[in-house]
Amino acid sequence: MKKFNLRLLTIMLAVFSVTLLSCDDEESSKDNSFSYNGTTYKIAAGFLENYGAVIEKSVSSYNLDLTFATSGITYNTETGDISGIGSMLYFEMFTTSGTQLVPGTYSFDLYETTNAGTFDYAELAINYNFATETGTYVDFVAGTVVVKLTETTYEITINLTSTENKVLTGYFKGTLTYVDLTEMPVKSNHIKPFKR
């Protein structure tokens, strides 16, 4: 009986170890990318833009916009200017910190309350040309952005639904370039004007 229990315990430990290893492999094999309508876009860089405290409404939050860009796009962190051709995923986020996205689940806010833990705008620009201001736009009307943060490393999981009822999923793990735009006017070739 003892021999049988020992053998059973050994098998169970082996199965458990294999399961843990496969979970680790699956987690580490995720690419920094987002997928929409059958196409996957690899994220080359992520940015977190601080637009400062929300002052027009009686809420206590900061507007930190989250942007992911593919290769081909250049972002000048001193001026906020963007150039090149590529695809971008943009969120107007609201959080309780002016320097980072506080960990948690951010939900789409149709009513634009600017409450912390929400985003009231999300847009995908596909093959956008900043010189000619042309490309394909996709607006989103529902979804969540789940944020985890360990020291300076973000892990972000995205699930959105577009106005055409199509789903966008995304994943990013890494550092975001912080850009302080609290004293800078919004420029015509900046991300913000995607909001129409």
N, C-alpha and C positions, 0 to 999 in steps of 0.2 A: 504494500500500500504506500509506504514511504517512497519507494522507487517510482511509482506511478505519479505521485504528487510532485516529486522533484522534476520528472520529465515534463509534466504539464506546465509547471512553473517556468522551466527553461524555454519551452515553446512559446509561452505567453510573452516572456521577456524579449525573445527574438522578434516576434511579430510587432511588439510595441516599439522596439528599436528601429525596425525597418520603416514603420509608420512615421516616426519622428524624423528620420532621415529624409523620407520622401517629402514631408511637409517643408523641411528646410530647403530642399532642392527646388521645390515649387515656388517658394517665397523668393529665393535668390534668383530664379530664372525669369521673373517678371521684368519686362522692359519698361522703360520710361516712355510711355506713348499714350495716345488716345485713338479710339476707333469710332468711326461714324459711317453709316450707310455702306458697309462693306470695305471701307478703306481705313488702313491704320497709318497714323502719322507719328513719327518718332520725335520725341521731345529732345531738343538740343539744349535748351536753356529755360530756366524759370525765373520769374521776377516778382517781387513783392513791392508795390508802390504805395508809399504812405502819403495820403492826401489830407491827413490831419483829422482832428476831432470833428464830429458832426455838430454843426451849430444851428442849422435851420429848424431842427425839431427838438423837442424836449426829451431827448434820449441821451444816454451815456454810452457812446460808441465811437470808434475810429474807422475811417474808410481806408482799408488796405486792399488795393486791387491785386488780384492774382492773375498772372499771365504766363502761359506756356508757349514757346515758339519753336518752330522747326528750324533746321539749317537753312541758310539763305537769307535770314533776317539779322540785321545788325541793330542793336539798341545802344544808344549813347546814354549812359547812366548819369552824366553830368547835365545834359540838357533835356532828357526825356524824348529825344528825337529817335525815330525808327526809320530804317531804310531797307531796301532789298525786296525780294519776292519769296514768299513762303506761306505757311499756314500758322494761325495763332488761335489759341483758346483763351478767352478773357472772362473774368468774373469781377463784379463790383461787390466786394465783401465788406462785412461789418463785424468788428471784434472789439474786445475790451482793452486791447493793447495797441499802442501806436508804433510798436517796433516788431511785432510778430503776430502771426495767426495763432490765437490761443487754441490748444487742442480741443476737439469736439466735433460734433456733426453740425454743419452749416446747411440750412434748408432754404430753398427758393422761396422768396417772399413777394408774392404777387402785389401786395398792397404797399410795398416800398416804405416800410416803417423805419428802416435803418437800424433796427434793433440788433444788438450784438448776437452773433450766432446765425446770421442770415446773409443771403446775397440776393439782390433784387434785379440783377441783370447778368446774363451769361450769353456769350456770342462766340461763334466759331467763324473765322475768316479763312476760306480755303483758297490757296494759290493767290493770295492778296499781293498786289503790286503797289508799293507805297509811292512810287513815282507817278503812276497814272491813276492811283486810287481806284483800282478795279479788282474784282475778285468775286467769289461767291460767299454770301453771308447765310448763316444759319442762326436763328434765334431760338432760345430755349424757354420753356414755360413751367418746368417742374424739375425737381431733382435734389440731390444732396451732394455735398463735398465733405468727406470725412478726413479730418486732419489729425495726425499724430506728430509729436515733436519730441525728439531726443537730442538734447543740447542744441545743435544747430542743424540737425538733419530732420527734414520733413518727410513724412510718408503720407501721401495724399491719394485717396480713392474717390473717383468721380463717377456719378451716375446721373445722367440728364435725359430729359425728354424734350424733343424739339416741337416747334409749332406744327410740324407735319407728322407728329406722333412717331418719330423715329428716335432710337436710343443712341446716346453717346456714352461710352465707358472709357475711363482713363485711369492711369496709375503713374505716380511719380514718387521716387525716393531719392533724396539728395538735398543739397543746399539751394536756397533761393537767393538771388541777388537782390539786396535791399536797396531801394531808391527812395530818397526823401524828396518829395515834390510838394511839400507843404508851403513853400515860399515861391513856387514857380507857377506861372499861368499855364493853362492847358494850351498846347500848340496844335496847329491844324494837322500835323502828321504824327500825332501821338495816338496811343491806343484808345484813349477816351472817346474820340469822335466816332468810333465804331457804333456807339450808342446813338441810334437814330430815332 
